[in-house]
Amino acid sequence: MAVRPEKVESDSEDGDDGAGMAGAEGEKIKAEKEAEVMKTILDPLKPTEKEVEDHNRTHMPYRNWCPHCIRAKGKDMDHRRAVGGERNLPEYSFDYCFPGNELGYKLTVLVGRERTTGMSMAAVLPSKGSKGKFAADKVMEFLAECGNQSGDVIIKTDQEAAIAYLVKDIVGERGDEKGCRTIVEESPVASSGSNGIVERAVQSIEGQVRVLKLALEDRVGKEIDAESNIVTFMAEYAAYVMNRLEVGKDGKTAYERNKGKSATVLGVEFGEKLVWKRKAGQKMNNINSRWEFGIFVGVRQKSGEFWIATPDGIRKARSVRRIAKQDRWTGECLSWVRHVPWNRYKDQEDADGDIPNERPWSSRSRSSSKGSSSSSM
């Protein structure tokens, strides 16, 4: 026969057994959360004398208990995102890269990436740390494309002064109203691993720019100078195609993760000569053709229009047509790209300016100056 256990009377007169149990459960949950938050560092185990002797012969493989291995091959602390540590806010990272040639000329490219979707942006700027309108507008276009023109976002950068100017402009553009905060986070100094998201984006953008340049050189049959204006359009187009065509480990492109649908890309090559349709003008002017020749140099992501370089400047077009293969690639047409992406800001007070025709660091300038000096002699 089972014996019923005697009821143990509580010391509390108010009968707060439930509260006590809840308190214990709360302490347990609190301890579990502290364990999740606490970043553990591997605790090395003391080896045996035999293990130390064997290891000292070659110091291979790496051992975390060997002071020589740590000093020679020690890595930074792991900066990977913790499991279950999903962030509720979109996080954007920005940095500069400087692809250039053997003569010392370097492009200044601003690269950005959104952590969750993997959406990337890139834009060639007139100078590092530019405070003009162009750089901030490109970032705002990127935020709008990702659906974060409004709402709270995190912007993560290194502690470089040039990026700080840009972030200040972005905060000013977005404002600081309720539901539109721009939370700035800085990675540790000289720690590229802490901002690895944008570091990988930089490598991808640089690689894609090299591909576009090499492919265009092969098409036109000659080397393209890194100082050529058409090169300044390559970075933005590189980010455009990467977002829409580069498939991740989940089988989706960044555009699919962001928009929830697949993207369509215009089936022409960068730098290709084609015909484009001008906007309708006066109704009486219907005897002249509305189709003109131009060079394809990218896509305006905000509207989906195509950037077309013409002898009169950069134009936006909604409709384009390819021409015969033997007529698509002529080196002379590269001279049609007479402007740079930020050229349309030249008439504004906060303009970034143009690339001068003769740049002091340019190889063309050096050769022309040599010619002029020799002729004067």
Helices and strands as residue ranges (DSSP letters): H 17-37, H 49-58, H 67-73, E 91-97, E 108-114, E 120-125, H 133-145, E 153-157, H 161-174, E 182-186, G 192-195, H 196-220, G 229-233, H 234-245, H 254-259, E 273-277, E 291-300, E 305-310, E 313-317, E 320-322, H 325-328, G 331-336, G 341-345, H 363-376
